[in-house]
Amino acid sequence: MTAIKLFKKITVLIYLLGAVLFFSSCAKTINPNAQNVGVGEEYGTSDSDWR
């Protein structure tokens, strides 16, 4: 019985570590894109002499 409990604990830890790594990688890829996109860039008016 102890081997089964140990196996369950190890699998839970692996799943938790996988989830943490997955969400941290998503946060790293989403944050720079969100900071670089602005209203001016979306409509092409970010240049000072766009008219």
N, CA, C and O atoms as a Maestro MAE file, in Angstrom:
{
 s_m_m2io_version
 :::
 2.0.0
}

f_m_ct {
 s_m_title
 :::
 protein
 m_atom[204] {
  # First column is atom index #
  i_m_mmod_type
  r_m_x_coord
  r_m_y_coord
  r_m_z_coord
  i_m_residue_number
  s_m_chain_name
  s_m_pdb_residue_name
  s_m_pdb_atom_name
  i_m_atomic_number
  :::
  1 25 0.820 -1.209 0.000 1 A "MET " " N  " 7
  2 3 0.000 0.000 0.000 1 A "MET " " CA " 6
  3 2 0.858 1.265 0.000 1 A "MET " " C  " 6
  4 15 0.482 2.257 -0.623 1 A "MET " " O  " 8
  5 25 1.974 1.248 0.669 2 A "THR " " N  " 7
  6 3 2.786 2.465 0.729 2 A "THR " " CA " 6
  7 2 3.380 2.806 -0.628 2 A "THR " " C  " 6
  8 15 3.583 3.979 -0.940 2 A "THR " " O  " 8
  9 25 3.663 1.783 -1.443 3 A "ALA " " N  " 7
  10 3 4.205 2.046 -2.777 3 A "ALA " " CA " 6
  11 2 3.166 2.745 -3.641 3 A "ALA " " C  " 6
  12 15 3.504 3.619 -4.439 3 A "ALA " " O  " 8
  13 25 1.902 2.364 -3.483 4 A "ILE " " N  " 7
  14 3 0.834 2.997 -4.265 4 A "ILE " " CA " 6
  15 2 0.657 4.448 -3.827 4 A "ILE " " C  " 6
  16 15 0.485 5.332 -4.667 4 A "ILE " " O  " 8
  17 25 0.696 4.696 -2.528 5 A "LYS " " N  " 7
  18 3 0.567 6.069 -2.036 5 A "LYS " " CA " 6
  19 2 1.734 6.927 -2.509 5 A "LYS " " C  " 6
  20 15 1.550 8.080 -2.902 5 A "LYS " " O  " 8
  21 25 2.928 6.359 -2.468 6 A "LEU " " N  " 7
  22 3 4.106 7.094 -2.927 6 A "LEU " " CA " 6
  23 2 4.000 7.401 -4.416 6 A "LEU " " C  " 6
  24 15 4.335 8.503 -4.852 6 A "LEU " " O  " 8
  25 25 3.538 6.431 -5.194 7 A "PHE " " N  " 7
  26 3 3.366 6.641 -6.632 7 A "PHE " " CA " 6
  27 2 2.338 7.731 -6.904 7 A "PHE " " C  " 6
  28 15 2.534 8.559 -7.794 7 A "PHE " " O  " 8
  29 25 1.240 7.740 -6.146 8 A "LYS " " N  " 7
  30 3 0.212 8.769 -6.324 8 A "LYS " " CA " 6
  31 2 0.762 10.149 -5.977 8 A "LYS " " C  " 6
  32 15 0.484 11.123 -6.677 8 A "LYS " " O  " 8
  33 25 1.536 10.235 -4.905 9 A "LYS " " N  " 7
  34 3 2.110 11.528 -4.529 9 A "LYS " " CA " 6
  35 2 3.079 12.025 -5.592 9 A "LYS " " C  " 6
  36 15 3.098 13.214 -5.910 9 A "LYS " " O  " 8
  37 25 3.877 11.125 -6.137 10 A "ILE " " N  " 7
  38 3 4.840 11.523 -7.166 10 A "ILE " " CA " 6
  39 2 4.116 11.998 -8.425 10 A "ILE " " C  " 6
  40 15 4.515 12.992 -9.031 10 A "ILE " " O  " 8
  41 25 3.053 11.290 -8.820 11 A "THR " " N  " 7
  42 3 2.324 11.710 -10.020 11 A "THR " " CA " 6
  43 2 1.630 13.051 -9.805 11 A "THR " " C  " 6
  44 15 1.576 13.871 -10.722 11 A "THR " " O  " 8
  45 25 1.104 13.282 -8.614 12 A "VAL " " N  " 7
  46 3 0.475 14.575 -8.326 12 A "VAL " " CA " 6
  47 2 1.512 15.688 -8.387 12 A "VAL " " C  " 6
  48 15 1.238 16.758 -8.931 12 A "VAL " " O  " 8
  49 25 2.693 15.451 -7.839 13 A "LEU " " N  " 7
  50 3 3.749 16.458 -7.896 13 A "LEU " " CA " 6
  51 2 4.172 16.739 -9.333 13 A "LEU " " C  " 6
  52 15 4.420 17.888 -9.697 13 A "LEU " " O  " 8
  53 25 4.253 15.698 -10.145 14 A "ILE " " N  " 7
  54 3 4.637 15.895 -11.543 14 A "ILE " " CA " 6
  55 2 3.579 16.720 -12.270 14 A "ILE " " C  " 6
  56 15 3.919 17.616 -13.043 14 A "ILE " " O  " 8
  57 25 2.300 16.426 -12.031 15 A "TYR " " N  " 7
  58 3 1.239 17.202 -12.667 15 A "TYR " " CA " 6
  59 2 1.257 18.659 -12.205 15 A "TYR " " C  " 6
  60 15 1.070 19.568 -13.013 15 A "TYR " " O  " 8
  61 25 1.479 18.881 -10.914 16 A "LEU " " N  " 7
  62 3 1.520 20.251 -10.407 16 A "LEU " " CA " 6
  63 2 2.697 21.021 -10.998 16 A "LEU " " C  " 6
  64 15 2.546 22.175 -11.399 16 A "LEU " " O  " 8
  65 25 3.863 20.391 -11.053 17 A "LEU " " N  " 7
  66 3 5.024 21.055 -11.641 17 A "LEU " " CA " 6
  67 2 4.797 21.339 -13.123 17 A "LEU " " C  " 6
  68 15 5.191 22.394 -13.621 17 A "LEU " " O  " 8
  69 25 4.173 20.418 -13.816 18 A "GLY " " N  " 7
  70 3 3.865 20.636 -15.228 18 A "GLY " " CA " 6
  71 2 2.908 21.794 -15.416 18 A "GLY " " C  " 6
  72 15 3.081 22.602 -16.328 18 A "GLY " " O  " 8
  73 25 1.893 21.886 -14.558 19 A "ALA " " N  " 7
  74 3 0.936 22.980 -14.660 19 A "ALA " " CA " 6
  75 2 1.603 24.321 -14.365 19 A "ALA " " C  " 6
  76 15 1.335 25.310 -15.047 19 A "ALA " " O  " 8
  77 25 2.466 24.360 -13.359 20 A "VAL " " N  " 7
  78 3 3.167 25.601 -13.024 20 A "VAL " " CA " 6
  79 2 4.071 26.032 -14.171 20 A "VAL " " C  " 6
  80 15 4.092 27.209 -14.533 20 A "VAL " " O  " 8
  81 25 4.810 25.102 -14.741 21 A "LEU " " N  " 7
  82 3 5.677 25.443 -15.869 21 A "LEU " " CA " 6
  83 2 4.862 25.899 -17.072 21 A "LEU " " C  " 6
  84 15 5.263 26.826 -17.776 21 A "LEU " " O  " 8
  85 25 3.725 25.258 -17.316 22 A "PHE " " N  " 7
  86 3 2.883 25.636 -18.450 22 A "PHE " " CA " 6
  87 2 2.346 27.049 -18.279 22 A "PHE " " C  " 6
  88 15 2.411 27.854 -19.209 22 A "PHE " " O  " 8
  89 25 1.812 27.360 -17.088 23 A "PHE " " N  " 7
  90 3 1.246 28.686 -16.873 23 A "PHE " " CA " 6
  91 2 2.319 29.761 -16.832 23 A "PHE " " C  " 6
  92 15 2.080 30.884 -17.276 23 A "PHE " " O  " 8
  93 25 3.487 29.444 -16.312 24 A "SER " " N  " 7
  94 3 4.553 30.446 -16.293 24 A "SER " " CA " 6
  95 2 5.053 30.724 -17.699 24 A "SER " " C  " 6
  96 15 5.401 31.864 -18.009 24 A "SER " " O  " 8
  97 25 5.097 29.723 -18.552 25 A "SER " " N  " 7
  98 3 5.522 29.963 -19.931 25 A "SER " " CA " 6
  99 2 4.469 30.763 -20.675 25 A "SER " " C  " 6
  100 15 4.809 31.596 -21.515 25 A "SER " " O  " 8
  101 25 3.199 30.529 -20.384 26 A "CYS " " N  " 7
  102 3 2.145 31.321 -21.020 26 A "CYS " " CA " 6
  103 2 2.221 32.771 -20.564 26 A "CYS " " C  " 6
  104 15 2.043 33.682 -21.372 26 A "CYS " " O  " 8
  105 25 2.480 32.995 -19.292 27 A "ALA " " N  " 7
  106 3 2.565 34.362 -18.791 27 A "ALA " " CA " 6
  107 2 3.747 35.092 -19.400 27 A "ALA " " C  " 6
  108 15 3.651 36.286 -19.683 27 A "ALA " " O  " 8
  109 25 4.857 34.405 -19.608 28 A "LYS " " N  " 7
  110 3 6.026 35.054 -20.202 28 A "LYS " " CA " 6
  111 2 5.783 35.423 -21.652 28 A "LYS " " C  " 6
  112 15 6.305 36.437 -22.115 28 A "LYS " " O  " 8
  113 25 5.008 34.635 -22.385 29 A "THR " " N  " 7
  114 3 4.774 34.939 -23.792 29 A "THR " " CA " 6
  115 2 3.672 35.963 -23.967 29 A "THR " " C  " 6
  116 15 3.679 36.703 -24.950 29 A "THR " " O  " 8
  117 25 2.724 36.027 -23.042 30 A "ILE " " N  " 7
  118 3 1.607 36.966 -23.194 30 A "ILE " " CA " 6
  119 2 2.004 38.371 -22.752 30 A "ILE " " C  " 6
  120 15 1.611 39.336 -23.407 30 A "ILE " " O  " 8
  121 25 2.759 38.525 -21.679 31 A "ASN " " N  " 7
  122 3 3.062 39.846 -21.134 31 A "ASN " " CA " 6
  123 2 3.806 40.769 -22.093 31 A "ASN " " C  " 6
  124 15 3.397 41.923 -22.220 31 A "ASN " " O  " 8
  125 25 4.867 40.346 -22.776 32 A "PRO " " N  " 7
  126 3 5.547 41.281 -23.681 32 A "PRO " " CA " 6
  127 2 4.655 41.725 -24.833 32 A "PRO " " C  " 6
  128 15 4.734 42.880 -25.252 32 A "PRO " " O  " 8
  129 25 3.821 40.856 -25.346 33 A "ASN " " N  " 7
  130 3 2.936 41.238 -26.433 33 A "ASN " " CA " 6
  131 2 1.900 42.246 -25.956 33 A "ASN " " C  " 6
  132 15 1.568 43.178 -26.689 33 A "ASN " " O  " 8
  133 25 1.388 42.079 -24.757 34 A "ALA " " N  " 7
  134 3 0.379 42.993 -24.242 34 A "ALA " " CA " 6
  135 2 0.983 44.367 -23.981 34 A "ALA " " C  " 6
  136 15 0.293 45.377 -24.122 34 A "ALA " " O  " 8
  137 25 2.256 44.425 -23.603 35 A "GLN " " N  " 7
  138 3 2.873 45.715 -23.337 35 A "GLN " " CA " 6
  139 2 3.198 46.456 -24.624 35 A "GLN " " C  " 6
  140 15 3.175 47.687 -24.648 35 A "GLN " " O  " 8
  141 25 3.501 45.729 -25.697 36 A "ASN " " N  " 7
  142 3 3.916 46.379 -26.927 36 A "ASN " " CA " 6
  143 2 2.743 46.866 -27.765 36 A "ASN " " C  " 6
  144 15 2.918 47.759 -28.595 36 A "ASN " " O  " 8
  145 25 1.573 46.316 -27.577 37 A "VAL " " N  " 7
  146 3 0.427 46.694 -28.401 37 A "VAL " " CA " 6
  147 2 -0.239 47.905 -27.773 37 A "VAL " " C  " 6
  148 15 -0.622 47.878 -26.604 37 A "VAL " " O  " 8
  149 25 -0.374 48.957 -28.549 38 A "GLY " " N  " 7
  150 3 -1.036 50.164 -28.081 38 A "GLY " " CA " 6
  151 2 -2.142 50.558 -29.031 38 A "GLY " " C  " 6
  152 15 -2.282 49.979 -30.108 38 A "GLY " " O  " 8
  153 25 -2.932 51.550 -28.631 39 A "VAL " " N  " 7
  154 3 -4.034 51.994 -29.477 39 A "VAL " " CA " 6
  155 2 -3.491 52.644 -30.732 39 A "VAL " " C  " 6
  156 15 -4.036 52.454 -31.820 39 A "VAL " " O  " 8
  157 25 -2.418 53.412 -30.589 40 A "GLY " " N  " 7
  158 3 -1.840 54.074 -31.755 40 A "GLY " " CA " 6
  159 2 -1.284 53.091 -32.758 40 A "GLY " " C  " 6
  160 15 -1.414 53.294 -33.965 40 A "GLY " " O  " 8
  161 25 -0.667 52.032 -32.279 41 A "GLU " " N  " 7
  162 3 -0.115 51.046 -33.207 41 A "GLU " " CA " 6
  163 2 -1.226 50.264 -33.889 41 A "GLU " " C  " 6
  164 15 -1.070 49.812 -35.023 41 A "GLU " " O  " 8
  165 25 -2.345 50.107 -33.197 42 A "GLU " " N  " 7
  166 3 -3.431 49.328 -33.778 42 A "GLU " " CA " 6
  167 2 -4.029 50.054 -34.977 42 A "GLU " " C  " 6
  168 15 -4.372 49.427 -35.980 42 A "GLU " " O  " 8
  169 25 -4.155 51.377 -34.876 43 A "TYR " " N  " 7
  170 3 -4.751 52.150 -35.959 43 A "TYR " " CA " 6
  171 2 -3.712 52.812 -36.851 43 A "TYR " " C  " 6
  172 15 -4.074 53.527 -37.785 43 A "TYR " " O  " 8
  173 25 -2.450 52.593 -36.590 44 A "GLY " " N  " 7
  174 3 -1.418 53.162 -37.436 44 A "GLY " " CA " 6
  175 2 -1.175 54.636 -37.195 44 A "GLY " " C  " 6
  176 15 -0.681 55.328 -38.085 44 A "GLY " " O  " 8
  177 25 -1.508 55.137 -36.013 45 A "THR " " N  " 7
  178 3 -1.331 56.561 -35.713 45 A "THR " " CA " 6
  179 2 -0.235 56.779 -34.689 45 A "THR " " C  " 6
  180 15 -0.203 57.830 -34.048 45 A "THR " " O  " 8
  181 25 0.667 55.817 -34.514 46 A "SER " " N  " 7
  182 3 1.698 55.967 -33.492 46 A "SER " " CA " 6
  183 2 2.790 56.942 -33.932 46 A "SER " " C  " 6
  184 15 3.520 57.455 -33.084 46 A "SER " " O  " 8
  185 25 2.922 57.212 -35.228 47 A "ASP " " N  " 7
  186 3 3.929 58.168 -35.698 47 A "ASP " " CA " 6
  187 2 3.485 59.587 -35.381 47 A "ASP " " C  " 6
  188 15 2.293 59.896 -35.395 47 A "ASP " " O  " 8
  189 25 4.458 60.448 -35.095 48 A "SER " " N  " 7
  190 3 4.109 61.830 -34.764 48 A "SER " " CA " 6
  191 2 3.602 62.583 -35.990 48 A "SER " " C  " 6
  192 15 2.759 63.469 -35.855 48 A "SER " " O  " 8
  193 25 4.097 62.251 -37.187 49 A "ASP " " N  " 7
  194 3 3.653 62.947 -38.404 49 A "ASP " " CA " 6
  195 2 2.882 61.987 -39.305 49 A "ASP " " C  " 6
  196 15 3.232 61.803 -40.471 49 A "ASP " " O  " 8
  197 25 1.854 61.389 -38.770 50 A "TRP " " N  " 7
  198 3 1.115 60.391 -39.532 50 A "TRP " " CA " 6
  199 2 0.149 61.019 -40.516 50 A "TRP " " C  " 6
  200 15 -0.298 60.352 -41.448 50 A "TRP " " O  " 8
  201 25 -0.189 62.310 -40.327 51 A "ARG " " N  " 7
  202 3 -1.096 62.953 -41.269 51 A "ARG " " CA " 6
  203 2 -0.291 63.474 -42.431 51 A "ARG " " C  " 6
  204 15 -0.853 64.059 -43.357 51 A "ARG " " O  " 8
  :::
 }
 m_bond[203] {
  # First column is bond index #
  i_m_from
  i_m_to
  i_m_order
  :::
  1 1 2 1
  2 2 3 1
  3 3 4 2
  4 3 5 1
  5 5 6 1
  6 6 7 1
  7 7 8 2
  8 7 9 1
  9 9 10 1
  10 10 11 1
  11 11 12 2
  12 11 13 1
  13 13 14 1
  14 14 15 1
  15 15 16 2
  16 15 17 1
  17 17 18 1
  18 18 19 1
  19 19 20 2
  20 19 21 1
  21 21 22 1
  22 22 23 1
  23 23 24 2
  24 23 25 1
  25 25 26 1
  26 26 27 1
  27 27 28 2
  28 27 29 1
  29 29 30 1
  30 30 31 1
  31 31 32 2
  32 31 33 1
  33 33 34 1
  34 34 35 1
  35 35 36 2
  36 35 37 1
  37 37 38 1
  38 38 39 1
  39 39 40 2
  40 39 41 1
  41 41 42 1
  42 42 43 1
  43 43 44 2
  44 43 45 1
  45 45 46 1
  46 46 47 1
  47 47 48 2
  48 47 49 1
  49 49 50 1
  50 50 51 1
  51 51 52 2
  52 51 53 1
  53 53 54 1
  54 54 55 1
  55 55 56 2
  56 55 57 1
  57 57 58 1
  58 58 59 1
  59 59 60 2
  60 59 61 1
  61 61 62 1
  62 62 63 1
  63 63 64 2
  64 63 65 1
  65 65 66 1
  66 66 67 1
  67 67 68 2
  68 67 69 1
  69 69 70 1
  70 70 71 1
  71 71 72 2
  72 71 73 1
  73 73 74 1
  74 74 75 1
  75 75 76 2
  76 75 77 1
  77 77 78 1
  78 78 79 1
  79 79 80 2
  80 79 81 1
  81 81 82 1
  82 82 83 1
  83 83 84 2
  84 83 85 1
  85 85 86 1
  86 86 87 1
  87 87 88 2
  88 87 89 1
  89 89 90 1
  90 90 91 1
  91 91 92 2
  92 91 93 1
  93 93 94 1
  94 94 95 1
  95 95 96 2
  96 95 97 1
  97 97 98 1
  98 98 99 1
  99 99 100 2
  100 99 101 1
  101 101 102 1
  102 102 103 1
  103 103 104 2
  104 103 105 1
  105 105 106 1
  106 106 107 1
  107 107 108 2
  108 107 109 1
  109 109 110 1
  110 110 111 1
  111 111 112 2
  112 111 113 1
  113 113 114 1
  114 114 115 1
  115 115 116 2
  116 115 117 1
  117 117 118 1
  118 118 119 1
  119 119 120 2
  120 119 121 1
  121 121 122 1
  122 122 123 1
  123 123 124 2
  124 123 125 1
  125 125 126 1
  126 126 127 1
  127 127 128 2
  128 127 129 1
  129 129 130 1
  130 130 131 1
  131 131 132 2
  132 131 133 1
  133 133 134 1
  134 134 135 1
  135 135 136 2
  136 135 137 1
  137 137 138 1
  138 138 139 1
  139 139 140 2
  140 139 141 1
  141 141 142 1
  142 142 143 1
  143 143 144 2
  144 143 145 1
  145 145 146 1
  146 146 147 1
  147 147 148 2
  148 147 149 1
  149 149 150 1
  150 150 151 1
  151 151 152 2
  152 151 153 1
  153 153 154 1
  154 154 155 1
  155 155 156 2
  156 155 157 1
  157 157 158 1
  158 158 159 1
  159 159 160 2
  160 159 161 1
  161 161 162 1
  162 162 163 1
  163 163 164 2
  164 163 165 1
  165 165 166 1
  166 166 167 1
  167 167 168 2
  168 167 169 1
  169 169 170 1
  170 170 171 1
  171 171 172 2
  172 171 173 1
  173 173 174 1
  174 174 175 1
  175 175 176 2
  176 175 177 1
  177 177 178 1
  178 178 179 1
  179 179 180 2
  180 179 181 1
  181 181 182 1
  182 182 183 1
  183 183 184 2
  184 183 185 1
  185 185 186 1
  186 186 187 1
  187 187 188 2
  188 187 189 1
  189 189 190 1
  190 190 191 1
  191 191 192 2
  192 191 193 1
  193 193 194 1
  194 194 195 1
  195 195 196 2
  196 195 197 1
  197 197 198 1
  198 198 199 1
  199 199 200 2
  200 199 201 1
  201 201 202 1
  202 202 203 1
  203 203 204 2
  :::
 }
}
